[in-house]
Amino acid sequence: MATQSLASETRRKHPDVREAAEKAIAILKAAPESASFTLDADGPHANDLLRPVFMGCATKNAKVIGIALGPLQRLIALHAVPLSAVPAIISTMGDCMSQGVDIQLKLLQTLLSLITNFPDVHGRLLGDALLLCFKLQESRIAVVSSTAAATLRQLVMFVVDKVVDEDRRVAEADEQESVIERTDTPLPDGSTAALGPAARDAFAVFEDLCLLANAERPHFLKLEALPKTFALELIESVLTNYHDLFRKVGCLVHVTGVQQNEAGFVQHPELLLLLRHHLCPMLHKALSDRPLFPLTLRSTRVVFLLLKQFATELITEAEVFLTLLVRIISGESDVGAIASERPPWMRVLAMEILRGLCSDPEFIRATWQRYDAQNTAQSGSQVFVGLVTALKRLITERPAVLGVSAQMLGTG
């Protein structure tokens, strides 16, 4: 038993911790079957069972802290921690951040378990927990940084996944039944939206990721900065796994395994607004400025997702991205950029995106109908024509490099 180990380790130097640990052991031995229930219900023994953990972490002794985190992880896994104790737990873990590698890794494990086992943790408390992970992700120690990055991916996915669960509960509830409390949340266009707790958290986290990817100050997370590439990786993960949540009202989505059109509840236009207001301008700037391979690579991956998943919702933005990609593979200059400054690998990345898009017949058909079919002599766009022209120029530019002979071209 970890609590017994804590009592043994603190027997001489920290008698107060030993006394608290022994009291917790006595409670568990006296009522082993009801202890977790008593603690979960905020019963009289709640403080007694958590006190040795807090006191052990306060000793600043790495060995004692490592032992104290063991009982805490166990209690969290058993759902035997009252929600009222979560702020103190997060604060205590924050005080232990400066300890060694082993302690930092245990803190990450504990944070992941805490947030995933307490879905009712919202708002500022959630932000404080995420902030601890972001700080550990900045560590110069590779194992800590990589583990923190993996933990953040899981936590961000969990935050967004709670929106799916919240939507499901709303869809299953009666019209007169109020299942969630909505709060007016300011949007980047100056309007407001009434969002449930989970939707508000997901909106705040995703907006901050977009802002951090553009080197702007976040609103929700108390971060000074975040590597742009890592912010884009998190954005890509969200868009890959939860793109249905970003679709505008009127799109079909899956709720409990059945396709439904819940125009007022399931779709989240406030998330789509973040794509239009924050993400798309940032990506266009990243692809137009002087290229840096890591940033450009991740930007093109997100652009590919936007074109594949949101071409219907982001009609104007999709046209801008497609036109930019065509210019890149054609070697043409863009506004504010010089084509000769684009390295060859950027052209390759653009071709890779277009290869993926061209392998989708429905996307190509929709592109022509959305832009070229509406073209008139006076106005309109020729995205499809521009794409075909660029591909033709690419094929005929240096046919020998592509392995194309004169006979294959029909000229020999």
C-alpha positions as MATLAB code, in Angstrom:
seq = 'MATQSLASETRRKHPDVREAAEKAIAILKAAPESASFTLDADGPHANDLLRPVFMGCATKNAKVIGIALGPLQRLIALHAVPLSAVPAIISTMGDCMSQGVDIQLKLLQTLLSLITNFPDVHGRLLGDALLLCFKLQESRIAVVSSTAAATLRQLVMFVVDKVVDEDRRVAEADEQESVIERTDTPLPDGSTAALGPAARDAFAVFEDLCLLANAERPHFLKLEALPKTFALELIESVLTNYHDLFRKVGCLVHVTGVQQNEAGFVQHPELLLLLRHHLCPMLHKALSDRPLFPLTLRSTRVVFLLLKQFATELITEAEVFLTLLVRIISGESDVGAIASERPPWMRVLAMEILRGLCSDPEFIRATWQRYDAQNTAQSGSQVFVGLVTALKRLITERPAVLGVSAQMLGTG';
ca = [
       0.000    0.000    0.000;
       1.439    3.363   -1.080;
       0.028    5.146    1.960;
       1.877    2.696    4.193;
       5.087    3.429    2.276;
       4.478    7.135    2.801;
       4.113    6.593    6.549;
       7.329    4.567    6.684;
       9.360    7.056    4.622;
       8.317   10.042    6.748;
       8.616    8.335   10.121;
      11.677   10.313   11.278;
      12.003   13.545    9.318;
       8.317   14.336    8.816;
       6.322   12.986   11.761;
       3.299   15.136   10.904;
       3.067   13.474    7.481;
       3.497   10.065    9.089;
       0.683   10.809   11.530;
      -1.642   11.901    8.727;
      -0.769    8.818    6.669;
      -1.404    6.483    9.597;
      -4.782    8.111   10.214;
      -5.711    7.548    6.556;
      -4.603    3.920    6.817;
      -6.785    3.461    9.896;
      -9.802    4.869    8.039;
      -9.263    2.552    5.078;
      -8.799   -0.491    7.299;
     -11.893    0.317    9.353;
     -14.201    0.663    6.332;
     -12.428   -0.545    3.173;
     -15.666   -0.995    1.226;
     -17.173    2.384    2.056;
     -14.069    4.572    2.129;
     -14.183    5.534   -1.533;
     -17.910    6.252   -1.319;
     -17.405    8.400    1.755;
     -14.682   10.377    0.026;
     -16.610   10.719   -3.206;
     -19.611   12.053   -1.298;
     -17.510   14.742    0.383;
     -17.945   12.891    3.644;
     -16.213   13.532    6.956;
     -13.148   11.472    5.993;
     -12.417   13.279    2.718;
      -9.844   15.640    4.174;
      -8.270   12.897    6.272;
      -7.603   10.688    3.243;
      -6.202   13.502    1.099;
      -4.237   15.277    3.840;
      -1.171   12.968    3.745;
      -0.930   13.498   -0.022;
      -0.928   17.280    0.279;
       1.429   17.242    3.249;
       3.806   14.823    1.537;
       3.993   17.018   -1.562;
       4.630   20.062    0.635;
       7.820   18.530    2.073;
       9.721   19.360   -1.160;
      11.438   15.982   -0.740;
      11.534   14.245   -4.123;
      11.262   10.740   -2.689;
       8.350   11.657   -0.418;
       6.562   13.473   -3.237;
       6.973   10.484   -5.543;
       5.436    8.201   -2.930;
       2.615   10.678   -2.144;
       1.564   10.879   -5.787;
       0.921    7.126   -5.768;
      -2.079    7.238   -3.391;
      -3.379   10.301   -5.233;
      -3.342    8.477   -8.573;
      -5.109    5.524   -6.969;
      -7.823    7.687   -5.421;
      -8.417    9.497   -8.709;
      -8.680    6.228  -10.634;
     -11.277    4.991   -8.118;
     -13.292    8.226   -8.535;
     -12.724    8.617   -4.810;
     -11.819   12.305   -4.843;
     -14.488   14.977   -4.319;
     -14.769   17.583   -7.051;
     -14.210   20.263   -4.422;
     -10.674   18.917   -3.899;
      -9.634   19.293   -7.552;
      -8.432   22.932   -7.251;
      -6.172   22.002   -4.327;
      -4.837   18.994   -6.242;
      -3.957   21.103   -9.288;
      -2.345   23.759   -7.091;
      -0.317   21.101   -5.268;
       0.908   19.601   -8.535;
       1.896   23.050   -9.720;
       4.083   23.440   -6.638;
       5.875   20.171   -7.510;
       6.745   21.150  -11.083;
      10.360   21.976  -10.261;
      11.157   18.457   -9.044;
      13.120   15.875  -11.027;
      12.218   13.993  -14.178;
      10.491   11.094  -12.418;
       8.243   13.465  -10.479;
       7.405   15.466  -13.604;
       6.414   12.302  -15.458;
       4.214   11.253  -12.536;
       2.617   14.697  -12.539;
       1.704   14.267  -16.210;
       0.174   10.859  -15.500;
      -1.793   12.318  -12.602;
      -3.026   15.307  -14.612;
      -4.244   13.077  -17.429;
      -6.065   10.816  -14.984;
      -7.534   13.779  -13.110;
      -9.011   15.538  -16.142;
     -10.323   12.396  -17.829;
     -11.916   11.123  -14.614;
     -13.511   14.469  -13.785;
     -15.453   15.600  -16.889;
     -17.119   18.320  -14.793;
     -13.842   20.243  -14.573;
     -14.458   23.306  -16.752;
     -13.371   26.861  -17.312;
     -10.464   28.356  -15.424;
      -9.781   25.141  -13.497;
      -9.374   23.240  -16.766;
      -7.145   26.005  -18.078;
      -4.901   25.759  -15.015;
      -4.517   22.002  -15.507;
      -3.679   22.410  -19.196;
      -1.200   25.151  -18.338;
       0.834   22.719  -16.215;
       1.116   20.378  -19.204;
       2.098   23.200  -21.543;
       4.826   24.286  -19.129;
       6.225   20.755  -18.941;
       6.119   20.567  -22.738;
       8.659   23.407  -22.750;
      11.149   21.264  -20.800;
      14.616   20.832  -22.271;
      14.551   17.192  -21.173;
      13.357   15.226  -24.192;
      11.402   12.549  -22.340;
       9.492   15.148  -20.317;
       8.785   17.350  -23.338;
       7.609   14.468  -25.540;
       5.472   12.953  -22.771;
       3.891   16.336  -22.061;
       3.168   16.808  -25.775;
       1.484   13.395  -25.949;
      -0.495   14.186  -22.792;
      -1.653   17.488  -24.259;
      -2.863   15.769  -27.422;
      -4.949   13.396  -25.329;
      -6.306   16.179  -23.137;
      -7.215   18.443  -26.059;
      -8.985   15.511  -27.724;
     -10.817   14.833  -24.463;
     -11.919   18.463  -24.183;
     -13.399   18.378  -27.685;
     -14.877   14.915  -27.181;
     -16.869   16.255  -24.240;
     -18.692   18.488  -26.720;
     -19.899   15.380  -28.551;
     -21.199   13.973  -25.272;
     -22.818   17.280  -24.359;
     -24.557   17.442  -27.731;
     -25.772   13.868  -27.316;
     -27.300   14.654  -23.924;
     -29.028   17.717  -25.340;
     -30.373   15.743  -28.315;
     -31.744   13.012  -26.055;
     -33.387   15.407  -23.588;
     -36.986   16.571  -23.793;
     -37.564   20.037  -25.209;
     -38.686   21.359  -21.801;
     -35.836   19.699  -19.906;
     -32.812   21.877  -19.246;
     -29.790   19.561  -19.242;
     -26.969   22.108  -19.468;
     -26.453   25.687  -18.411;
     -25.521   27.923  -21.326;
     -23.392   31.039  -21.040;
     -23.089   33.884  -23.539;
     -19.606   33.671  -25.013;
     -18.037   36.485  -27.083;
     -17.030   35.470  -30.597;
     -14.197   36.937  -32.696;
     -16.645   38.735  -35.007;
     -18.104   40.739  -32.125;
     -21.243   38.643  -31.679;
     -22.044   36.222  -28.856;
     -23.199   32.604  -28.673;
     -24.904   30.749  -25.830;
     -22.631   27.752  -25.214;
     -22.710   24.873  -22.777;
     -19.721   24.247  -20.487;
     -18.036   21.686  -22.759;
     -18.642   23.720  -25.916;
     -17.280   26.821  -24.208;
     -14.116   24.982  -23.147;
     -13.533   23.570  -26.628;
     -14.097   26.982  -28.206;
     -11.666   28.659  -25.793;
      -8.937   26.037  -26.230;
      -9.195   25.899  -30.029;
      -9.261   29.690  -30.345;
      -6.122   29.940  -28.228;
      -4.367   27.324  -30.359;
      -5.152   29.400  -33.450;
      -3.896   32.560  -31.755;
      -0.710   30.886  -30.527;
      -0.060   29.468  -34.001;
      -0.106   33.069  -35.213;
       2.180   34.265  -32.379;
      -0.698   36.143  -30.700;
      -1.561   36.258  -27.009;
      -4.147   33.645  -25.987;
      -7.340   34.573  -24.156;
      -7.946   31.421  -22.098;
      -4.584   29.755  -21.556;
      -2.075   31.752  -19.524;
       0.740   31.118  -21.969;
       3.249   33.633  -23.213;
       3.972   31.634  -26.365;
       3.857   28.167  -27.906;
       5.871   26.719  -30.803;
       3.788   27.363  -33.908;
       4.454   23.880  -35.212;
       3.091   22.250  -32.056;
      -0.002   24.466  -32.087;
      -0.641   23.416  -35.692;
      -0.186   19.754  -34.771;
      -2.893   20.065  -32.119;
      -5.157   21.924  -34.548;
      -4.635   19.205  -37.144;
      -5.529   16.500  -34.618;
      -8.772   18.261  -33.704;
      -9.809   18.828  -37.325;
      -8.958   15.246  -38.253;
     -10.975   13.636  -35.480;
     -13.808   16.106  -34.896;
     -14.393   17.906  -38.186;
     -18.156   17.290  -37.932;
     -18.358   19.661  -34.972;
     -17.037   22.522  -37.111;
     -19.588   22.151  -39.870;
     -22.137   24.899  -40.222;
     -25.786   24.439  -39.282;
     -27.601   22.229  -41.753;
     -24.874   19.592  -42.286;
     -25.577   15.980  -41.429;
     -23.784   14.670  -38.385;
     -23.760   11.418  -36.430;
     -25.479   11.308  -33.070;
     -25.592    7.961  -31.255;
     -24.919    6.170  -34.505;
     -27.761    7.791  -36.475;
     -27.514   10.628  -38.974;
     -29.574   13.582  -37.811;
     -29.990   17.205  -38.769;
     -30.153   18.955  -35.408;
     -29.835   22.490  -36.714;
     -29.894   24.177  -33.310;
     -27.766   21.925  -31.185;
     -25.344   19.482  -32.773;
     -23.460   21.764  -35.145;
     -21.240   24.505  -33.760;
     -21.012   27.508  -36.093;
     -18.870   29.285  -33.495;
     -16.116   26.751  -34.218;
     -16.478   27.283  -37.949;
     -16.112   31.001  -37.287;
     -12.709   30.328  -35.712;
     -11.569   28.670  -38.931;
     -12.678   31.635  -40.981;
     -11.559   34.393  -38.626;
      -8.298   33.024  -37.193;
      -7.012   29.881  -38.876;
      -7.427   30.628  -42.587;
      -5.723   34.063  -42.517;
      -2.860   32.620  -40.480;
      -2.354   29.723  -42.909;
      -2.454   32.006  -45.941;
       0.176   34.224  -44.333;
       2.351   31.209  -43.475;
       2.284   30.000  -47.088;
       2.883   33.473  -48.521;
       5.769   34.539  -46.268;
       9.348   33.368  -46.589;
       9.029   29.597  -46.092;
      10.391   27.660  -43.131;
      10.130   23.934  -43.757;
       8.681   22.713  -40.400;
       6.066   25.481  -40.300;
       5.207   25.229  -43.999;
       4.875   21.445  -43.801;
       2.374   21.589  -40.959;
       0.535   24.511  -42.537;
       0.038   22.612  -45.785;
      -1.283   19.598  -43.880;
      -3.926   21.768  -42.220;
      -4.770   23.447  -45.539;
      -5.332   20.003  -47.048;
      -7.776   19.172  -44.231;
      -9.637   22.448  -44.695;
     -10.020   21.851  -48.422;
     -11.111   18.238  -47.968;
     -13.520   18.792  -45.090;
     -14.750   22.389  -45.313;
     -14.717   23.406  -48.980;
     -18.508   23.803  -48.841;
     -18.464   25.911  -45.695;
     -15.368   27.977  -46.551;
     -16.065   28.731  -50.209;
     -14.083   31.966  -50.452;
     -11.214   30.697  -48.311;
     -11.003   27.459  -50.311;
     -10.772   29.457  -53.535;
      -7.906   31.503  -52.090;
      -6.000   28.394  -51.005;
      -6.529   26.571  -54.299;
      -5.398   29.611  -56.262;
      -2.314   29.935  -54.067;
      -1.433   26.253  -54.516;
      -1.782   26.569  -58.286;
       0.544   29.585  -58.265;
       3.099   27.694  -56.201;
       3.276   24.684  -58.507;
       3.273   27.002  -61.535;
       6.193   28.995  -60.146;
       4.193   32.219  -60.317;
       4.694   35.056  -57.845;
       2.024   35.864  -55.286;
       1.123   39.233  -53.853;
       3.901   40.194  -51.448;
       6.026   37.175  -52.381;
       8.669   36.412  -54.961;
       8.381   33.084  -56.749;
      12.136   32.680  -57.021;
      12.364   32.769  -53.210;
      10.226   29.655  -52.912;
      12.457   26.600  -52.523;
      11.758   23.482  -54.618;
      10.413   21.570  -51.625;
       7.547   24.040  -51.287;
       6.477   23.208  -54.819;
       6.624   19.525  -53.918;
       4.395   20.084  -50.873;
       1.861   21.945  -53.001;
       1.871   19.145  -55.570;
       1.351   16.588  -52.809;
      -1.752   18.435  -51.621;
      -3.155   18.699  -55.132;
      -2.419   15.031  -55.755;
      -4.536   14.145  -52.728;
      -7.336   16.467  -53.828;
      -7.317   15.267  -57.430;
      -7.714   11.668  -56.263;
     -11.185   12.629  -55.008;
     -13.514   12.848  -58.050;
     -16.335   14.364  -56.000;
     -14.081   17.180  -54.801;
     -12.932   17.959  -58.347;
     -16.507   17.916  -59.635;
     -17.672   20.169  -56.806;
     -14.762   22.560  -57.415;
     -15.775   23.034  -61.042;
     -19.444   23.497  -60.129;
     -18.656   25.882  -57.284;
     -16.326   28.189  -59.193;
     -15.882   27.616  -62.930;
     -19.514   26.741  -63.698;
     -20.546   30.099  -62.249;
     -18.010   31.956  -64.354;
     -19.216   34.614  -66.759;
     -17.460   36.823  -69.244;
     -17.433   39.694  -66.743;
     -16.824   37.943  -63.422;
     -16.300   34.622  -61.760;
     -13.436   32.302  -61.007;
     -11.594   29.698  -63.026;
     -10.069   27.578  -60.288;
     -10.565   24.296  -62.130;
      -9.208   25.675  -65.401;
      -6.226   27.133  -63.576;
      -5.547   23.787  -61.925;
      -5.652   21.886  -65.213;
      -3.429   24.479  -66.888;
      -0.899   24.301  -64.063;
      -0.802   20.504  -64.177;
      -0.335   20.560  -67.948;
       2.534   23.021  -67.610;
       4.080   20.872  -64.897;
       3.939   17.723  -67.022;
       5.378   19.366  -70.130;
       7.959   21.466  -68.283;
      10.633   18.776  -67.929;
       9.145   15.538  -69.248;
      12.430   13.634  -69.026;
      12.511   14.120  -65.267;
       9.024   12.637  -65.034;
       9.982    9.727  -67.262;
       7.700   10.894  -70.061;
       8.944   10.102  -73.548;
       7.996   11.756  -76.804;
       6.007    8.661  -77.769;
       3.931    8.925  -74.584;
       3.203   12.558  -75.400;
       2.047   11.551  -78.876;
       4.754   13.521  -80.638;
       7.041   10.643  -81.559;
];
